[in-house]
Amino acid sequence: MKKEAMFYKKMKDNKVQCKLCPQFCVIGDGEWGKCRVRENESGKLYTRSYEEPASSNVDHIEKKPLYHFLPGTNSYSIGMMGCNLGCSFCQNWALSQSRAGERFSLRTPAKNIVKKAKKYKCPSISYTYSEPLVSYEYVSEIAREARKQGIKNIIVSNGFINPEPLKKISRYIDGANIDLKSISDNFYKNICKARLKPVQESLRILKKNKVWIEITNLLIPGHNDSKKEITKLVLWIKKNLGTRVPLHFTAFYPTYKFLHIPSTKIDKLIEARNIALKNGLKYVYTGNLPHNEGNITYCSKCKKALIVRSGFKMIKDKSKKGKCSCGEKIAGVWD
């Protein structure tokens, strides 16, 4: 279903310029933006993913991954087609690189998404699987309705969005996991067809607007996994977001256009975690490969193991609503 898009301006000859994300696509009549979601029809820009989720599921919140946001709960998760990046290593490329309408979707109004979240007793809705913010109109409508009914909203995003729309939707977003894919602008330009600075600015905006943030960094052998780059990324987080923002290092596996790149070894994830801890970050995790220590939330003061996970599931929580028995508060959202 189509709906007139927000954040664009009309130009000569029925062209429009989209202002949702830093791609600033100039789109001719009958053409689509780089996100594969927004189409120019006779000089008007339309979103084509409105009310059309291509994927939905009930997920453990830990799968997002979010480890400090309502741990142990489920999140009703939806994803639409399209993405404004072109990452060669995309692990969900069949969805992200598809044009809106190319895959099966069942029309689902915003109120029905909220009803499903309530039906499955999910205290949150996650906008995930592909890049949710290119479906801005639909996501913001669901988020507003969810907020009215006491359900929290989560975005799992690449963070490549312009400040104005991000600030506007942040009023309704409670938590976010942002992919900080690298601390190198060349990496973003050459491998993701994007830029680093807008993602960094998005992280600052979310922090300023009191949205709970966790960060994921996918380590790709030979591309963003050197000790120097990991250290630089960690120090940027520490300086700009603080030491209490959870950081998840995850393992790459060969996919999409990076079939020739080897999988990330567990030793590299452990090394990255140790670098982050050594440089002062309090909560650092290793995801999607077996590593018990990297799945545990420790008290930053007394080092007691508080929240223990196995895979994408919490199996033990010794904290008391986000507090250790020593009195130290764990950063996060607990109710």
N, C-alpha and C positions, 0 to 999 in steps of 0.2 A: 504494500500500500504506500502511496506517496503522500507527503505533506510538505508544504513550503518550508524551506530551511531557514534557520536563523543565521545571523552573522555572515551576510554577503552584501556586495554592492553591485548595482547594474552598471554596465559599460555600453559603449557604442556597438552597433551591429549585433544586438541581442547577446552580446557576451556578458558574463558575470565574473566577479572575483570572489571566491570563497575566503572568508576571514576566520573560519573556525580554528584552523591549525596553521603552523608556520610554513606549510607548503605554499600558501596563498595562491592556490590554483586559479588561473584564468581559463574559464571554461566556455567554449563556443556552443552555439545552439545545437542541441542534440548530442552533446558530448558529456563525459563523466569526469569527475575529479580523480586524483590519484588514489583516493580512498576506496573507489569503486562503489560508493554509496550515494554520492550526491551528483545529481544530473541537472543539466540546464535544459529546460523545455520552454522554448519561445521567450527567452530572456528572463525566466524565473528559475531560481535554484530550488530543487526539490530533494528531500531525503527519500530514498527508496527502501529503507529498512524499517520504516515506521510501523510499529505493531507487528513486526515479523521476526520473532526470534528463530534462529536456525538450529539452536541447540538449547536444551534445558535439562537440569538434573538437580538432585539434592546431594550436595557435597559436604564432607567434613570441612569446617572452616580452615583447618590446617592445610588443606590442599591448595589454598589460594596462592602462596602460603601466607597465612596470618597466624602467628603463634601467641600474640599478646592481645587478641581481640576475641572476647567471648570464647575462650578455649573450651574444646569438648562439645561445641554446639554444631548444628548443621546450618548451612546457608543455601537458600534456594538460588540456583545459579543459572543465568541465561547468557547467551551469546548471539550476536548478529554477525552477518557477513561483513567483510571488508576491513581494511586497515590502511592508515596513512603512511606506513613505513613499508619498506621492501626488503626486509632482512633475509639474507641468503641462507640463514640457519633456522628459519622459522619452524617451530615444532608443531604448529597448528596451521600450516600453509593452506590446506584444503579449504579451510573456512576463511582465513584472513585474506587470501589472494583470490577469492571468488567475488564476483559482482553480485550486488543485492538482487535477489530474484532468481539466481542461477541454481540454487539449491532449495530443497523442499523446506517450507516454513508454514506454520499454521498461524493465521492471524490471531493475535492475542492482545486485546486492549490492556492498558496499564492496570486498570482495576482488577482484571483477571489474574495478572501476575501476582499482585498483592494477595488476592484470595488464595492462590496456590501456595504461597509462602506460609500463610496462616493454616491452610489445610494440612501441610506437612510439618507444622509446628517449628518452623524456622524463624528464629529471631532476627534474621538478616536476609537481605537480597544482595547477591553478588553479580556484577556486570563484568563478564569475563570471557574466556576462551579465545576471543579475537580482541580487537581494539574497541572498547565500548563507546569511547567519546566521539567517534565518527558518526555514531547513531545518537547524537546529542539530544535531539528533540524527544525521542522515545525514552531514553534513559532518564532525562530530567523529569519527564511526566510521571514515570513510575516512582522515581525517588520522592517526588512531592507527595504522591498518594501514600507511599509507604510511611513517610514521616508522620502524616496525619494519623496513621493507625498504629504508631509505636514500633514500627519495624525499622531496623537500621539498614543503611545503604553502604555498599562497598564497591569500589572500582578497582579492577586489576588492569593496569594501564601502562602504556609506554611513556606516558607523560608528555607527549608531543602535541600540545594544545596551546592556543594563545591565552594570555593572561585574563582578558575580559570574560570569555566564556567559562574559564576555569573558576574564577572568583565567583561567578554567578551560581554555578552548580555546586560549589563547595558548601553553600548554605545547607544543602540537603545530604551531603556525603559525610558519613561517620568514620569510615576507615578506607585506606588505600594501600595496595601493594604496587609499587612503581618499579618497572624494570629499568635499572640504570645499567645499560648494556656494556658500557665502557666509560672510561674517563678521558678517552681520546676522541677528538672531533674528527680525525681522519677515519677512525673506525666507523663512526656514525655516517660519514659521507660516503665511504666506499662500500660498506657492507650493509648499511641500513637505509641508505638513500634519505638521510635526514641530517640533523645537527645536534650537537650536545647541549649547547647553551639553553635552548628552550626547555629541555628536560630538567636541567638544574634549576631554572627559574620556576618551573611547575612545582618542584619539591619544596622550594622556599615558600611559595604561595600556599601550598597545602599546610605546611607547618604553621605559617602565620595565621591561617584561618582555622587552626585547631582541629584539623582532620588527623586522625591517628594514621601514622605512616610506618610501613615496613618496606624494605628495599630488597629486590632480588638482583643478583649479578650472576649471569650464566657464564661460566668460564669455558672458553673455547681454546683448545690447545694451539699455541703458536700465534694467537690473535689478540687476546686480552688477558692472558694468564701469567705474565711475568711478575716477579716479586715487586719490581719497580712500579708497574701499573696498578697492582693490587694495593700497594702502600699509598699511592697517590689518590686512589679512589676512597680509601678508608679515611685519609686525612681530610679530604674534601667533605665527607659526611660529618666527621667530627667537628670541623670548623663551622659548617653552615647549618647543620641540623642537630648537633649535639651527640653525646655519647650513648644516649639511651634509645636511639632508633634501632630496632632490630634489623640485622643484615643477614640475608640468606644467600650463601654461595651454592649454586646448583651445577650439576654436571651436564655437559653437552653430549648428545649422541648424534651420529651421522644422519642427516635428513635434508630434504629439499635440495638446495643447490650445493650443500656442503657434505655430500656423501663421501667425499675423499678425505675428510678431516677425521682423525681418530677420536674415539670417545674420551671424555675426561676421566682421569684416574682418581680414586678416592684420596690418594696421597696429596694431590693438588688441592682438593677441597680442604683437607686438614691443614695444609700449609697456609692457605688463604685465611682460614679461621684463626690460626695462631698469629698471623700478621695483624689481623684486626684486633684481637684481644690484647696483643702486646702494645698496640697504639692507642688503647684506652676505650674501645667500644665495649659496652657492657653485655650486649646480647647478640651473639653471633652463632649462626646455624649452618649446618651442611645438609643440603636436601637431595633427595632422589637417589642416593646411594647409601648402603648400610653404614652407619657410623653412630653408635649409641650416644656418645658424648655430645655429638653435634645436633642431637634432637632434644636435648634436655635444657630447660630453663633453670639456671642457677641463680641463687640470691647473689646480687652484686656485692653484698657486704660480707656475709658469713660463708658464702660459696656452697650452701646447702642445695641439693638437687630438689627442686620444687615441682616442676611440671615435666613429666616423662611421657614421651611419645614413641610410637612404633609405626613407621611408615607415615601415613597421613592421618593418624588417629591418636588422640590423647588416651593414655592408659592409666595415668595416675596424676593427681593434683594434690600436693601437700600444702599449697598456699591457702590463705584464708581471704578470699575476695581480693586477691592481688597483693597480699602482704605475707612476708615471711614470719616465722615464729620469733625471729630476732627483732621484729618491728620494722624492718626495711620494706619499703613499698616497691613493688615491681611496676615499671612503667607499662601502661596499657589501658585497655577498656575491658572492664570485668563485669559490668551489669548494664 
